[in-house]
Amino acid sequence: MTYLELVSQVSGQTHLAETPPIPLPDELELQALWFAGAFGREFTDHHNRPVRIIQFGEWNRSAGPDFLRAAIEIDGEKHDGALELDLEPSDWEAHGHGSDPAFNEVVLHVTFRPPTTTTFTRTSEHREVPHVRMPAHLIHEALQLPVREIAIARPGRCVQPLANLTEPAIRSLLQQSSEHRAALKAARFLKTADAHGRDAALYHAAAETLGYRANALAMRLLAQRMPLSALKENPDEIEALLFGAAGFLSPELHEKAPPDTREHLRQLWDTWWKHRAIWESSHPIPWKFHGQRPANHPHRRVAALAALVGNWPTFRKRALGRPFSPKATTAFLVGLTDDFWTHRHTLSSAKSARPIALFGKSQATELLANHLIPLAIHEDPRFDFESYLKLPAGAKNEKVRRCAIRLFGSEEAAKPWLKKAAHHQALLQIYHDFCLEDLTDCHDCPFPEQLSQWQSEKSKP
């Protein structure tokens, strides 16, 4: 038995299969996922014609369709124009798109929920707009969301079966779980690479990692709206372009800042002013400022992204070069500095006497475990699971703690399996595949019984 077979057997159980549909995120997150290529690029429209996305286009920064200058192919015929994404087919008329001339150039309408009424997607010129309703399996694949958001942090029925497993059997379970998670993450990275290129995929991955939990979507949106290609064309203006596109530059900020930071702010503003008409968006990025530690403030996260882009050739070589070296990549990331940001938390904060890590070791571990190592395992035959095990774990997040308690009974009992980043990823995947897919709060979950089968399989000569 393999981990994938175990997941397949358990997911076929009635109490797991008969679950309510996964709620969709808001429209902005769906747009970000679409642009990242998370849903793929091959679809079928409402007339059963094959649809292929040639070019995902550019984010629209003003009123009108969501994406401009896109290119699609319908039944072998190429069409250039705009794309519009809505939650439901009826939103086309409900939002007034059918009577708005700004939507006359739309060549594809994409929706994510089944229609509740008969709808027609037509422009103000009475041209029918091809319509793709995203299939449920592609939505599930892109979102990778379980049926529950959280499982109670208490010992589950897995504690006793796991206690009876030999150490090699547990090690095998965690290895296969971790490798399964890595395969899913590598596939996600490669979809973005297919849509926008490997450099852009790496740029998006770094931005998302820097956003951590609260601002992962906001940082992903920033990276999509301010493309890496534009930053490379203006290497001396990277910080100003990113902070301007993030919506963090304003004349008022200059007045609030301490005297020793005003010159830096003036330089950023003077640079941004020249590009503002091109890159400023009327759709604000949903930043979250409350509840953030000073080191996690969005200003510092954007500054770290600017530092990465400013050192792009070296970063790319460390991240995508082969053979892949987690140690060298981590050393590069932790060693990033900036004359201004190494001593400040925000654009308007006073200078700190002590230096502050721009890209901390925990963020480096997150980037490696969630993006770079999965890709290396997929592509680099010299990088195997034993190489992965050399990367120590970062701080335990809440999900890792919950999974440790549910599977092993306590964090202390799970301690031997909480030291490596690979094992953290393994626990997170088990938590996702079983604890969060079970609606009976462990009572009827078949996973504990499957663990005894895992033991017997691993005990065979």
DRENLO-763328 format. One record per residue (C-alpha): x, y, z; residue number from 1. Coordinates in nm, 2 decimals. Each point is the difference from the previous one (the first is absolute). Example, Ala and Ser with C-alpha at 12.3 -4.5 7.8 and 13.67 -1.06 7.14 Angstrom:
@x 1.23; y -0.45; z 0.78; num 1
@x 0.14; y 0.34; z -0.07; num 2
This chain:
@x 0.00; y 0.00; z 0.00; num 1
@x 0.12; y 0.35; z -0.08; num 2
@x -0.11; y 0.33; z 0.15; num 3
@x -0.20; y 0.08; z -0.31; num 4
@x -0.18; y -0.33; z 0.02; num 5
@x -0.08; y 0.06; z 0.36; num 6
@x -0.14; y 0.34; z -0.09; num 7
@x -0.20; y -0.15; z -0.28; num 8
@x -0.15; y -0.27; z 0.22; num 9
@x -0.10; y 0.24; z 0.27; num 10
@x -0.14; y 0.26; z -0.23; num 11
@x -0.24; y -0.26; z -0.14; num 12
@x -0.18; y -0.03; z 0.33; num 13
@x -0.36; y 0.13; z 0.01; num 14
@x 0.05; y 0.24; z 0.29; num 15
@x 0.28; y 0.17; z -0.20; num 16
@x -0.15; y -0.01; z -0.34; num 17
@x -0.35; y 0.14; z 0.08; num 18
@x 0.12; y 0.34; z 0.11; num 19
@x -0.13; y 0.35; z -0.08; num 20
@x 0.16; y 0.19; z -0.29; num 21
@x 0.32; y 0.19; z 0.09; num 22
@x -0.09; y 0.37; z 0.04; num 23
@x 0.18; y 0.22; z -0.25; num 24
@x 0.23; y 0.28; z 0.11; num 25
@x -0.09; y 0.35; z -0.10; num 26
@x 0.03; y 0.11; z -0.36; num 27
@x 0.33; y 0.18; z 0.04; num 28
@x 0.17; y -0.32; z 0.12; num 29
@x -0.15; y -0.20; z -0.29; num 30
@x 0.14; y 0.26; z -0.24; num 31
@x 0.34; y -0.04; z 0.16; num 32
@x -0.02; y -0.37; z -0.03; num 33
@x -0.12; y 0.02; z -0.36; num 34
@x 0.29; y 0.23; z -0.09; num 35
@x 0.25; y -0.23; z 0.16; num 36
@x -0.12; y -0.28; z -0.23; num 37
@x -0.14; y -0.20; z 0.30; num 38
@x -0.30; y -0.12; z -0.20; num 39
@x 0.21; y -0.09; z -0.31; num 40
@x -0.05; y 0.14; z -0.35; num 41
@x -0.21; y -0.27; z -0.18; num 42
@x -0.38; y 0.03; z 0.04; num 43
@x -0.33; y -0.06; z -0.18; num 44
@x -0.25; y 0.28; z -0.07; num 45
@x -0.38; y -0.01; z 0.02; num 46
@x -0.02; y -0.12; z -0.36; num 47
@x 0.24; y -0.29; z 0.08; num 48
@x 0.28; y 0.16; z -0.19; num 49
@x 0.36; y -0.04; z 0.11; num 50
@x 0.14; y 0.32; z 0.16; num 51
@x 0.37; y 0.06; z 0.06; num 52
@x 0.16; y 0.29; z 0.17; num 53
@x 0.30; y 0.13; z -0.20; num 54
@x 0.07; y 0.31; z 0.21; num 55
@x -0.16; y 0.07; z 0.34; num 56
@x 0.02; y 0.38; z -0.07; num 57
@x 0.07; y 0.28; z 0.25; num 58
@x -0.19; y 0.11; z 0.31; num 59
@x -0.24; y 0.28; z -0.08; num 60
@x 0.09; y 0.30; z 0.22; num 61
@x -0.33; y 0.19; z -0.06; num 62
@x -0.36; y -0.07; z -0.06; num 63
@x -0.10; y -0.27; z -0.25; num 64
@x 0.09; y -0.36; z -0.05; num 65
@x 0.23; y -0.17; z 0.24; num 66
@x 0.29; y -0.08; z -0.25; num 67
@x 0.10; y 0.19; z -0.31; num 68
@x 0.21; y -0.10; z -0.31; num 69
@x -0.07; y -0.37; z 0.04; num 70
@x 0.01; y -0.25; z -0.28; num 71
@x -0.20; y -0.32; z -0.03; num 72
@x -0.07; y -0.27; z -0.25; num 73
@x -0.35; y -0.13; z -0.05; num 74
@x -0.04; y -0.31; z -0.22; num 75
@x 0.33; y 0.09; z -0.17; num 76
@x -0.08; y 0.37; z -0.06; num 77
@x 0.20; y 0.26; z 0.18; num 78
@x -0.17; y 0.30; z 0.18; num 79
@x 0.17; y 0.30; z 0.16; num 80
@x -0.18; y 0.21; z 0.26; num 81
@x -0.11; y 0.01; z 0.36; num 82
@x -0.10; y -0.26; z 0.26; num 83
@x -0.27; y 0.03; z 0.26; num 84
@x -0.03; y -0.23; z 0.31; num 85
@x -0.32; y -0.02; z 0.21; num 86
@x -0.12; y -0.23; z 0.27; num 87
@x -0.33; y -0.08; z -0.18; num 88
@x -0.11; y 0.01; z -0.37; num 89
@x -0.28; y 0.25; z 0.10; num 90
@x 0.25; y 0.25; z 0.13; num 91
@x 0.07; y 0.11; z -0.36; num 92
@x -0.34; y 0.17; z -0.01; num 93
@x -0.03; y 0.06; z 0.37; num 94
@x 0.32; y 0.21; z -0.01; num 95
@x -0.11; y 0.19; z -0.31; num 96
@x 0.27; y -0.14; z -0.23; num 97
@x -0.25; y -0.07; z -0.28; num 98
@x -0.08; y 0.37; z -0.04; num 99
@x 0.35; y 0.14; z 0.07; num 100
@x 0.21; y 0.08; z -0.31; num 101
@x 0.31; y -0.06; z 0.20; num 102
@x -0.08; y -0.37; z -0.02; num 103
@x -0.04; y -0.02; z -0.38; num 104
@x 0.36; y -0.13; z -0.04; num 105
@x -0.06; y -0.30; z 0.23; num 106
@x 0.09; y -0.32; z -0.18; num 107
@x -0.07; y -0.24; z 0.29; num 108
@x -0.22; y 0.00; z 0.31; num 109
@x 0.11; y -0.25; z 0.28; num 110
@x -0.23; y -0.09; z 0.29; num 111
@x 0.03; y -0.24; z 0.29; num 112
@x -0.35; y -0.09; z 0.12; num 113
@x -0.28; y -0.19; z -0.18; num 114
@x -0.27; y 0.22; z -0.15; num 115
@x -0.32; y 0.05; z 0.20; num 116
@x -0.19; y 0.15; z -0.29; num 117
@x 0.04; y 0.01; z -0.38; num 118
@x 0.25; y 0.27; z -0.09; num 119
@x 0.14; y 0.16; z -0.31; num 120
@x 0.35; y 0.15; z -0.02; num 121
@x -0.02; y 0.28; z -0.26; num 122
@x 0.16; y 0.33; z -0.05; num 123
@x -0.17; y 0.34; z -0.06; num 124
@x 0.06; y -0.07; z -0.37; num 125
@x -0.20; y -0.33; z 0.04; num 126
@x 0.30; y -0.22; z -0.06; num 127
@x -0.01; y -0.33; z 0.18; num 128
@x 0.30; y -0.04; z 0.23; num 129
@x 0.14; y -0.35; z 0.04; num 130
@x -0.06; y -0.13; z 0.35; num 131
@x 0.20; y -0.25; z 0.20; num 132
@x -0.14; y -0.14; z 0.32; num 133
@x 0.29; y -0.13; z 0.21; num 134
@x -0.05; y -0.38; z 0.06; num 135
@x -0.02; y -0.10; z 0.37; num 136
@x 0.31; y -0.23; z -0.02; num 137
@x 0.22; y 0.29; z -0.13; num 138
@x -0.13; y 0.23; z 0.28; num 139
@x 0.08; y -0.27; z 0.26; num 140
@x 0.34; y -0.06; z -0.15; num 141
@x 0.08; y 0.37; z 0.00; num 142
@x -0.13; y 0.08; z 0.35; num 143
@x 0.12; y -0.32; z 0.17; num 144
@x -0.24; y 0.09; z 0.28; num 145
@x -0.12; y -0.28; z 0.24; num 146
@x -0.36; y -0.01; z 0.12; num 147
@x 0.09; y 0.14; z 0.34; num 148
@x 0.22; y 0.29; z 0.09; num 149
@x 0.12; y -0.14; z 0.34; num 150
@x -0.01; y -0.31; z 0.21; num 151
@x -0.01; y 0.02; z 0.38; num 152
@x 0.34; y -0.03; z 0.16; num 153
@x -0.05; y -0.32; z 0.20; num 154
@x 0.14; y -0.35; z -0.02; num 155
@x -0.18; y -0.20; z -0.27; num 156
@x -0.06; y -0.37; z -0.07; num 157
@x 0.33; y -0.01; z -0.19; num 158
@x 0.21; y 0.03; z 0.32; num 159
@x -0.02; y -0.37; z 0.08; num 160
@x 0.06; y -0.14; z -0.35; num 161
@x 0.29; y 0.24; z -0.05; num 162
@x 0.15; y -0.11; z 0.34; num 163
@x -0.01; y -0.35; z -0.13; num 164
@x 0.19; y 0.08; z -0.32; num 165
@x 0.37; y -0.06; z -0.02; num 166
@x 0.23; y 0.30; z -0.05; num 167
@x 0.08; y -0.11; z -0.36; num 168
@x -0.38; y -0.02; z -0.07; num 169
@x -0.06; y 0.35; z 0.13; num 170
@x 0.30; y 0.13; z -0.19; num 171
@x -0.14; y -0.15; z -0.32; num 172
@x -0.34; y 0.14; z 0.06; num 173
@x 0.14; y 0.35; z 0.05; num 174
@x 0.23; y -0.02; z -0.29; num 175
@x -0.27; y -0.10; z -0.24; num 176
@x -0.24; y 0.26; z 0.14; num 177
@x 0.27; y 0.27; z -0.04; num 178
@x 0.09; y -0.11; z -0.35; num 179
@x -0.37; y 0.01; z -0.10; num 180
@x -0.03; y 0.35; z 0.14; num 181
@x 0.32; y 0.10; z -0.19; num 182
@x -0.15; y -0.14; z -0.33; num 183
@x -0.31; y 0.21; z 0.05; num 184
@x 0.20; y 0.32; z 0.06; num 185
@x 0.23; y -0.07; z -0.29; num 186
@x -0.30; y -0.03; z -0.23; num 187
@x -0.13; y 0.33; z 0.12; num 188
@x 0.33; y 0.17; z -0.06; num 189
@x 0.03; y -0.15; z -0.35; num 190
@x -0.35; y 0.12; z -0.09; num 191
@x 0.10; y 0.36; z 0.07; num 192
@x 0.32; y -0.06; z -0.19; num 193
@x -0.20; y -0.13; z -0.29; num 194
@x -0.22; y 0.31; z 0.01; num 195
@x 0.27; y 0.27; z 0.05; num 196
@x 0.35; y -0.16; z 0.00; num 197
@x 0.23; y -0.14; z 0.27; num 198
@x 0.13; y 0.33; z 0.11; num 199
@x -0.35; y 0.14; z 0.06; num 200
@x -0.10; y -0.32; z 0.18; num 201
@x 0.30; y 0.04; z 0.24; num 202
@x -0.08; y 0.37; z 0.05; num 203
@x -0.37; y -0.08; z 0.08; num 204
@x 0.11; y -0.28; z 0.24; num 205
@x 0.24; y 0.23; z 0.18; num 206
@x -0.26; y 0.27; z 0.04; num 207
@x -0.26; y -0.24; z 0.13; num 208
@x 0.24; y -0.14; z 0.25; num 209
@x 0.09; y 0.34; z 0.13; num 210
@x -0.36; y 0.08; z 0.04; num 211
@x -0.02; y -0.28; z 0.26; num 212
@x -0.36; y -0.08; z 0.09; num 213
@x -0.17; y 0.33; z 0.04; num 214
@x 0.14; y 0.17; z -0.32; num 215
@x 0.08; y -0.30; z -0.22; num 216
@x -0.28; y 0.10; z -0.24; num 217
@x 0.09; y 0.37; z 0.01; num 218
@x 0.37; y -0.08; z -0.08; num 219
@x -0.11; y -0.24; z -0.28; num 220
@x -0.21; y 0.28; z -0.15; num 221
@x 0.28; y 0.25; z 0.02; num 222
@x 0.23; y -0.24; z -0.18; num 223
@x -0.26; y -0.05; z -0.27; num 224
@x -0.08; y 0.37; z -0.04; num 225
@x 0.36; y 0.11; z 0.00; num 226
@x 0.17; y -0.26; z -0.23; num 227
@x 0.36; y -0.11; z 0.04; num 228
@x 0.07; y 0.10; z -0.36; num 229
@x -0.09; y 0.36; z 0.07; num 230
@x 0.23; y 0.01; z 0.31; num 231
@x 0.29; y -0.15; z -0.20; num 232
@x -0.04; y 0.28; z -0.25; num 233
@x 0.04; y 0.26; z 0.28; num 234
@x 0.26; y -0.15; z 0.24; num 235
@x 0.06; y 0.33; z 0.18; num 236
@x -0.37; y 0.05; z 0.07; num 237
@x -0.11; y -0.34; z 0.13; num 238
@x -0.08; y 0.11; z 0.35; num 239
@x -0.20; y 0.31; z -0.12; num 240
@x -0.20; y -0.20; z -0.25; num 241
@x -0.09; y -0.27; z 0.25; num 242
@x -0.10; y 0.24; z 0.28; num 243
@x -0.19; y 0.21; z -0.24; num 244
@x -0.19; y -0.29; z -0.15; num 245
@x -0.07; y -0.13; z 0.35; num 246
@x -0.17; y 0.33; z 0.08; num 247
@x 0.24; y 0.10; z 0.27; num 248
@x 0.13; y 0.33; z -0.14; num 249
@x -0.18; y 0.33; z 0.07; num 250
@x 0.10; y 0.36; z 0.06; num 251
@x -0.16; y -0.03; z 0.35; num 252
@x 0.24; y -0.27; z 0.10; num 253
@x 0.29; y 0.23; z -0.05; num 254
@x -0.14; y 0.24; z 0.26; num 255
@x -0.05; y -0.28; z 0.26; num 256
@x 0.35; y -0.15; z -0.04; num 257
@x 0.30; y 0.08; z 0.22; num 258
@x 0.24; y 0.26; z -0.15; num 259
@x 0.27; y -0.26; z -0.07; num 260
@x -0.23; y -0.20; z -0.22; num 261
@x -0.16; y 0.28; z -0.20; num 262
@x 0.28; y 0.02; z -0.26; num 263
@x -0.05; y -0.37; z -0.08; num 264
@x -0.37; y 0.05; z -0.03; num 265
@x 0.05; y 0.29; z -0.23; num 266
@x 0.22; y -0.20; z -0.23; num 267
@x -0.26; y -0.28; z -0.01; num 268
@x -0.29; y 0.24; z -0.07; num 269
@x 0.19; y 0.19; z -0.27; num 270
@x 0.08; y -0.33; z -0.17; num 271
@x -0.35; y -0.14; z 0.03; num 272
@x -0.16; y 0.33; z -0.13; num 273
@x 0.16; y -0.07; z -0.34; num 274
@x -0.16; y -0.34; z -0.02; num 275
@x -0.32; y 0.06; z 0.19; num 276
@x -0.22; y 0.04; z -0.31; num 277
@x 0.10; y -0.34; z -0.13; num 278
@x 0.00; y -0.22; z 0.31; num 279
@x -0.23; y 0.16; z 0.26; num 280
@x -0.32; y -0.20; z 0.04; num 281
@x -0.35; y 0.12; z 0.10; num 282
@x -0.05; y -0.34; z 0.16; num 283
@x 0.18; y 0.00; z 0.34; num 284
@x 0.19; y -0.30; z 0.12; num 285
@x -0.16; y -0.14; z 0.32; num 286
@x 0.29; y 0.05; z 0.24; num 287
@x -0.04; y -0.11; z 0.37; num 288
@x 0.19; y 0.21; z 0.25; num 289
@x -0.16; y -0.09; z 0.33; num 290
@x 0.13; y -0.29; z 0.20; num 291
@x 0.34; y 0.00; z -0.17; num 292
@x 0.33; y -0.01; z 0.18; num 293
@x 0.22; y 0.30; z -0.11; num 294
@x 0.23; y -0.24; z -0.19; num 295
@x -0.30; y -0.12; z -0.20; num 296
@x -0.13; y 0.34; z -0.09; num 297
@x -0.09; y 0.02; z -0.37; num 298
@x 0.25; y 0.28; z -0.06; num 299
@x 0.28; y -0.23; z 0.10; num 300
@x -0.13; y -0.29; z -0.21; num 301
@x -0.01; y 0.22; z -0.31; num 302
@x 0.35; y 0.12; z 0.09; num 303
@x 0.12; y -0.36; z 0.02; num 304
@x -0.15; y -0.07; z -0.34; num 305
@x 0.17; y 0.31; z -0.15; num 306
@x 0.33; y -0.12; z 0.14; num 307
@x -0.05; y -0.35; z -0.16; num 308
@x -0.08; y 0.16; z -0.34; num 309
@x 0.30; y 0.22; z 0.04; num 310
@x 0.22; y -0.31; z 0.03; num 311
@x -0.20; y -0.20; z -0.25; num 312
@x 0.28; y -0.18; z -0.19; num 313
@x 0.15; y -0.14; z 0.32; num 314
@x -0.34; y -0.09; z 0.15; num 315
@x -0.10; y -0.17; z -0.32; num 316
@x 0.32; y -0.20; z -0.01; num 317
@x -0.04; y -0.11; z 0.36; num 318
@x -0.37; y -0.08; z -0.03; num 319
@x -0.02; y -0.16; z -0.34; num 320
@x 0.36; y -0.11; z -0.06; num 321
@x 0.09; y -0.37; z 0.00; num 322
@x 0.12; y -0.17; z 0.21; num 323
@x -0.22; y 0.17; z 0.25; num 324
@x 0.15; y 0.10; z 0.34; num 325
@x -0.24; y 0.09; z 0.28; num 326
@x 0.30; y 0.12; z 0.21; num 327
@x 0.14; y 0.24; z -0.26; num 328
@x -0.35; y 0.13; z -0.08; num 329
@x -0.08; y 0.06; z 0.37; num 330
@x 0.33; y 0.17; z 0.05; num 331
@x -0.07; y 0.24; z -0.29; num 332
@x -0.35; y 0.08; z 0.12; num 333
@x 0.10; y 0.06; z 0.36; num 334
@x 0.30; y 0.21; z -0.12; num 335
@x -0.22; y 0.26; z -0.19; num 336
@x 0.05; y 0.35; z 0.13; num 337
@x -0.11; y 0.35; z -0.09; num 338
@x 0.14; y 0.33; z 0.13; num 339
@x -0.34; y 0.13; z 0.09; num 340
@x -0.21; y -0.31; z 0.09; num 341
@x 0.25; y -0.18; z 0.21; num 342
@x -0.07; y 0.27; z 0.27; num 343
@x -0.37; y 0.07; z -0.06; num 344
@x -0.34; y -0.18; z 0.04; num 345
@x -0.21; y 0.24; z -0.22; num 346
@x 0.03; y 0.29; z -0.24; num 347
@x -0.08; y 0.24; z 0.29; num 348
@x 0.16; y -0.17; z 0.30; num 349
@x 0.30; y 0.13; z 0.19; num 350
@x 0.34; y -0.15; z -0.07; num 351
@x 0.08; y -0.31; z 0.21; num 352
@x 0.33; y -0.01; z 0.18; num 353
@x 0.03; y -0.38; z -0.06; num 354
@x -0.01; y -0.16; z -0.34; num 355
@x -0.32; y -0.19; z -0.11; num 356
@x 0.02; y -0.30; z -0.22; num 357
@x -0.15; y 0.09; z -0.34; num 358
@x -0.07; y -0.36; z -0.10; num 359
@x -0.01; y -0.21; z 0.32; num 360
@x 0.10; y -0.36; z 0.03; num 361
@x -0.36; y -0.11; z 0.06; num 362
@x -0.11; y 0.17; z -0.32; num 363
@x 0.29; y -0.17; z -0.18; num 364
@x -0.11; y -0.34; z 0.13; num 365
@x -0.36; y 0.07; z -0.11; num 366
@x 0.12; y 0.09; z -0.35; num 367
@x 0.21; y -0.31; z -0.03; num 368
@x -0.25; y -0.24; z 0.14; num 369
@x -0.31; y 0.13; z -0.18; num 370
@x 0.15; y 0.09; z -0.34; num 371
@x 0.37; y -0.06; z -0.08; num 372
@x 0.05; y -0.35; z 0.15; num 373
@x -0.32; y -0.15; z -0.16; num 374
@x 0.13; y 0.13; z -0.33; num 375
@x 0.35; y -0.15; z 0.06; num 376
@x -0.15; y -0.34; z 0.10; num 377
@x -0.19; y 0.01; z -0.33; num 378
@x 0.28; y 0.11; z -0.22; num 379
@x 0.34; y -0.08; z 0.16; num 380
@x 0.09; y -0.37; z 0.01; num 381
@x 0.28; y 0.08; z 0.24; num 382
@x -0.24; y 0.15; z 0.25; num 383
@x -0.18; y -0.27; z 0.19; num 384
@x -0.20; y -0.03; z 0.33; num 385
@x 0.32; y -0.05; z 0.20; num 386
@x 0.12; y 0.34; z -0.14; num 387
@x -0.34; y 0.15; z 0.11; num 388
@x 0.05; y -0.14; z 0.35; num 389
@x 0.31; y 0.22; z 0.05; num 390
@x -0.22; y 0.31; z 0.01; num 391
@x -0.10; y 0.06; z 0.37; num 392
@x -0.36; y 0.10; z 0.07; num 393
@x -0.10; y 0.35; z 0.06; num 394
@x -0.24; y 0.11; z 0.28; num 395
@x -0.29; y -0.23; z 0.05; num 396
@x -0.32; y 0.16; z -0.13; num 397
@x -0.34; y -0.07; z 0.15; num 398
@x -0.09; y -0.27; z -0.25; num 399
@x 0.32; y -0.19; z 0.07; num 400
@x -0.08; y 0.02; z 0.37; num 401
@x -0.35; y -0.13; z -0.05; num 402
@x 0.11; y -0.28; z -0.22; num 403
@x 0.27; y -0.11; z 0.25; num 404
@x -0.26; y -0.01; z 0.28; num 405
@x -0.26; y -0.19; z -0.21; num 406
@x 0.24; y -0.26; z -0.14; num 407
@x 0.25; y -0.05; z 0.29; num 408
@x -0.20; y 0.12; z 0.30; num 409
@x 0.22; y 0.29; z 0.09; num 410
@x 0.28; y 0.22; z -0.14; num 411
@x 0.24; y -0.17; z 0.24; num 412
@x -0.09; y -0.35; z -0.15; num 413
@x 0.04; y 0.14; z -0.35; num 414
@x 0.33; y 0.18; z 0.08; num 415
@x 0.22; y -0.25; z -0.20; num 416
@x -0.21; y 0.09; z -0.31; num 417
@x 0.00; y 0.38; z 0.05; num 418
@x 0.37; y 0.07; z -0.07; num 419
@x 0.00; y 0.00; z -0.38; num 420
@x -0.17; y 0.22; z -0.26; num 421
@x -0.09; y -0.31; z -0.20; num 422
@x -0.18; y -0.15; z 0.30; num 423
@x -0.19; y 0.32; z 0.06; num 424
@x -0.12; y -0.01; z -0.36; num 425
@x -0.10; y -0.37; z 0.05; num 426
@x -0.21; y 0.07; z 0.30; num 427
@x -0.17; y 0.29; z -0.17; num 428
@x -0.09; y -0.22; z -0.29; num 429
@x -0.14; y -0.28; z 0.23; num 430
@x -0.20; y 0.27; z 0.19; num 431
@x -0.13; y 0.12; z -0.34; num 432
@x -0.08; y -0.34; z -0.15; num 433
@x -0.16; y -0.16; z 0.30; num 434
@x -0.07; y 0.22; z 0.31; num 435
@x -0.16; y 0.29; z -0.21; num 436
@x -0.18; y -0.24; z -0.24; num 437
@x -0.18; y -0.18; z 0.28; num 438
@x -0.33; y 0.15; z 0.11; num 439
@x -0.05; y -0.23; z 0.30; num 440
@x 0.28; y 0.16; z 0.21; num 441
@x 0.20; y -0.32; z -0.01; num 442
@x -0.28; y -0.23; z 0.11; num 443
@x -0.06; y -0.18; z -0.33; num 444
@x 0.32; y 0.08; z -0.19; num 445
@x 0.14; y -0.32; z -0.15; num 446
@x 0.36; y 0.13; z 0.01; num 447
@x 0.09; y -0.16; z 0.34; num 448
@x -0.10; y -0.34; z -0.13; num 449
@x 0.20; y 0.06; z -0.32; num 450
@x 0.31; y 0.06; z 0.21; num 451
@x -0.01; y -0.36; z 0.12; num 452
@x 0.00; y -0.11; z -0.36; num 453
@x 0.30; y 0.24; z -0.06; num 454
@x 0.19; y -0.17; z 0.28; num 455
@x -0.07; y -0.35; z -0.14; num 456
@x 0.09; y 0.11; z -0.35; num 457
@x 0.33; y 0.15; z 0.12; num 458
@x 0.08; y -0.32; z 0.20; num 459
@x -0.01; y -0.22; z -0.30; num 460
@x 0.34; y -0.13; z -0.12; num 461
